[in-house]
Amino acid sequence: MTVQSHIAELSERHRRLEIDLHDHLQRPQTDSLTLTEIKRKKLRLKEEIERLSRDEA
């Protein structure tokens, strides 16, 4: 797997988490623990994408 394809895969996972987060926020009773978990996963993915992008340059 190339670095670019790995970044693309991570970006897609980040996008799906964004959709999941949005869906959870639309629910009347949103579990704050679930929201926190989704946000942490998104942040880890974003950091990994940025690290890979920096290392590639």
C-alpha positions as CSV (number, residue, x, y, z in Angstrom):
1,M,0.0,0.0,0.0
2,T,1.4,3.4,-1.0
3,V,1.4,6.3,1.4
4,Q,-1.1,8.1,-0.7
5,S,-3.5,5.2,-0.7
6,H,-3.1,4.8,3.0
7,I,-3.9,8.6,3.5
8,A,-6.9,8.2,1.2
9,E,-8.2,5.2,3.3
10,L,-7.7,7.2,6.5
11,S,-9.5,10.2,5.0
12,E,-12.4,8.0,4.1
13,R,-12.6,6.6,7.6
14,H,-12.5,10.2,8.9
15,R,-15.3,11.2,6.6
16,R,-17.4,8.2,7.8
17,L,-16.9,9.2,11.4
18,E,-18.0,12.7,10.6
19,I,-21.2,11.3,9.2
20,D,-21.6,9.1,12.2
21,L,-21.1,12.1,14.5
22,H,-23.6,14.1,12.6
23,D,-26.1,11.3,12.9
24,H,-25.6,11.0,16.6
25,L,-26.1,14.7,17.1
26,Q,-29.5,14.6,15.3
27,R,-30.8,12.1,17.9
28,P,-32.9,13.4,20.8
29,Q,-30.9,11.6,23.4
30,T,-27.2,11.6,22.5
31,D,-24.8,9.7,24.6
32,S,-21.9,12.1,25.5
33,L,-19.5,9.1,25.9
34,T,-20.2,8.0,22.4
35,L,-19.7,11.5,21.0
36,T,-16.4,11.8,22.8
37,E,-15.3,8.4,21.5
38,I,-16.1,9.4,17.9
39,K,-14.4,12.8,18.3
40,R,-11.3,11.1,19.7
41,K,-11.2,8.6,16.8
42,K,-11.6,11.5,14.3
43,L,-8.7,13.4,16.0
44,R,-6.4,10.4,15.9
45,L,-7.1,9.8,12.2
46,K,-6.6,13.5,11.5
47,E,-3.2,13.5,13.3
48,E,-2.2,10.3,11.5
49,I,-3.1,11.8,8.1
50,E,-1.1,15.0,8.9
51,R,1.9,13.0,10.1
52,L,1.9,10.8,7.0
53,S,1.5,13.9,4.8
54,R,4.4,15.6,6.5
55,D,6.6,12.5,6.3
56,E,5.9,12.1,2.6
57,A,6.9,15.6,1.7
